[in-house]
Amino acid sequence: MKKLEIENNIGDFVVIDNIRDFMVLMDDLKNEGGDIEERYITALTEENTDLSAVSGSELIFENCVFTRAVFQKSYFKNCLFKNCDFSNCNFNSSTFHHCRFQNVKGVGTDFSESVFKNTEIKECLFRYAVFTSSLLDDCDIEESDMTEAYLDDCKIKKLVLADVNLIRANFYKTALKGLDLRTCQIDGLLLSAEAKELKGAVVELLQAAELAKILGIIIK
């Protein structure tokens, strides 16, 4: 995985490791506007908090736990999310540009109607996460668990999937043409009745036999 430039500059960042300081910063943004820049946000724990419309660049979130927090309509550019827990948080209608999620837990997290551009997701637990109606453009998802995730009605461009658990994932109305699924677990995918989403997808022989069951085909 290519190292983000911000990881080389972390020594220049302002460290925020106190939830009170973080909330003061959030309040200032809501009242005065502007962006957060060059912050190393670490070891914070918070839940059921409205943090909507965060706009930040050159940020690192590490070892943080935000449970059921609301980040709706937020914008993140050149950001790293590492060893964090965002389970059941709401990132609806947010944008992630040139970001990386590494070893992040996001069980049931809502990323619907969001934009992911030039973003990496690696070693993450995104079971039941919702990406409905999102754009995934030039993104890599590797070694991650997306069991029963909602990836329906998405637009995908240059998406790479490697060793991803997609068991019972929902791809309804998401065209998978050109997508290489050979290293992924794809048992029980949820598709339209005609499974037209699979047209042009790349699978291996054993996967093809599993997908044939969806179409009612019996291979002997």
Solvent accessible surface area in square Angstrom, and as a share of the most:
residue,aa,sasa,rsa
1,M,96,0.43
2,K,154,0.65
3,K,123,0.52
4,L,9,0.05
5,E,123,0.55
6,I,4,0.02
7,E,36,0.16
8,N,105,0.54
9,N,56,0.29
10,I,68,0.34
11,G,75,0.73
12,D,112,0.58
13,F,15,0.06
14,V,86,0.49
15,V,83,0.47
16,I,13,0.07
17,D,88,0.46
18,N,68,0.35
19,I,50,0.25
20,R,191,0.70
21,D,84,0.43
22,F,3,0.01
23,M,49,0.22
24,V,90,0.51
25,L,28,0.14
26,M,5,0.02
27,D,72,0.37
28,D,61,0.32
29,L,29,0.14
30,K,113,0.48
31,N,124,0.64
32,E,143,0.64
33,G,41,0.40
34,G,58,0.56
35,D,86,0.44
36,I,2,0.01
37,E,94,0.42
38,E,82,0.37
39,R,60,0.22
40,Y,40,0.15
41,I,0,0.00
42,T,19,0.11
43,A,67,0.52
44,L,2,0.01
45,T,96,0.56
46,E,43,0.19
47,E,92,0.41
48,N,102,0.52
49,T,20,0.12
50,D,80,0.41
51,L,0,0.00
52,S,32,0.20
53,A,71,0.55
54,V,8,0.05
55,S,30,0.19
56,G,2,0.01
57,S,24,0.16
58,E,46,0.20
59,L,0,0.00
60,I,3,0.02
61,F,4,0.02
62,E,31,0.14
63,N,79,0.41
64,C,1,0.00
65,V,57,0.33
66,F,0,0.00
67,T,30,0.18
68,R,114,0.41
69,A,0,0.00
70,V,43,0.24
71,F,3,0.01
72,Q,63,0.28
73,K,145,0.62
74,S,3,0.02
75,Y,89,0.34
76,F,1,0.01
77,K,77,0.33
78,N,36,0.19
79,C,0,0.00
80,L,4,0.02
81,F,2,0.01
82,K,58,0.24
83,N,54,0.28
84,C,5,0.03
85,D,30,0.16
86,F,4,0.02
87,S,13,0.08
88,N,79,0.40
89,C,2,0.01
90,N,40,0.21
91,F,1,0.00
92,N,26,0.13
93,S,37,0.24
94,S,1,0.01
95,T,36,0.21
96,F,0,0.00
97,H,54,0.24
98,H,46,0.21
99,C,1,0.01
100,R,10,0.04
101,F,3,0.01
102,Q,42,0.19
103,N,79,0.40
104,V,3,0.02
105,K,86,0.36
106,G,0,0.00
107,V,37,0.21
108,G,26,0.25
109,T,0,0.00
110,D,39,0.20
111,F,2,0.01
112,S,14,0.09
113,E,104,0.47
114,S,2,0.01
115,V,52,0.30
116,F,2,0.01
117,K,81,0.35
118,N,64,0.33
119,T,2,0.01
120,E,35,0.16
121,I,5,0.03
122,K,37,0.16
123,E,76,0.34
124,C,5,0.03
125,L,61,0.30
126,F,2,0.01
127,R,87,0.32
128,Y,97,0.37
129,A,0,0.00
130,V,40,0.23
131,F,2,0.01
132,T,36,0.21
133,S,46,0.30
134,S,3,0.02
135,L,45,0.23
136,L,4,0.02
137,D,18,0.09
138,D,59,0.31
139,C,4,0.02
140,D,44,0.23
141,I,4,0.02
142,E,45,0.20
143,E,86,0.38
144,S,7,0.04
145,D,27,0.14
146,M,1,0.00
147,T,4,0.03
148,E,57,0.26
149,A,0,0.00
150,Y,96,0.36
151,L,9,0.04
152,D,23,0.12
153,D,71,0.37
154,C,8,0.05
155,K,147,0.62
156,I,37,0.19
157,K,111,0.47
158,K,148,0.63
159,L,21,0.10
160,V,78,0.45
161,L,12,0.06
162,A,31,0.24
163,D,83,0.43
164,V,1,0.01
165,N,29,0.15
166,L,1,0.00
167,I,36,0.18
168,R,117,0.43
169,A,0,0.00
170,N,26,0.13
171,F,7,0.03
172,Y,97,0.37
173,K,121,0.51
174,T,1,0.00
175,A,71,0.55
176,L,0,0.00
177,K,160,0.68
178,G,58,0.56
179,L,6,0.03
180,D,52,0.27
181,L,1,0.01
182,R,126,0.46
183,T,81,0.47
184,C,8,0.05
185,Q,98,0.44
186,I,2,0.01
187,D,70,0.36
188,G,33,0.31
189,L,7,0.04
190,L,92,0.46
191,L,27,0.13
192,S,13,0.08
193,A,97,0.75
194,E,119,0.53
195,A,6,0.05
196,K,135,0.57
197,E,6,0.03
198,L,25,0.13
199,K,168,0.71
200,G,42,0.41
201,A,22,0.17
202,V,59,0.34
203,V,42,0.24
204,E,79,0.35
205,L,154,0.76
206,L,142,0.71
207,Q,14,0.06
208,A,39,0.30
209,A,37,0.29
210,E,46,0.21
211,L,13,0.07
212,A,9,0.07
213,K,139,0.59
214,I,59,0.30
215,L,87,0.43
216,G,63,0.60
217,I,93,0.47
218,I,141,0.71
219,I,110,0.56
220,K,226,0.96
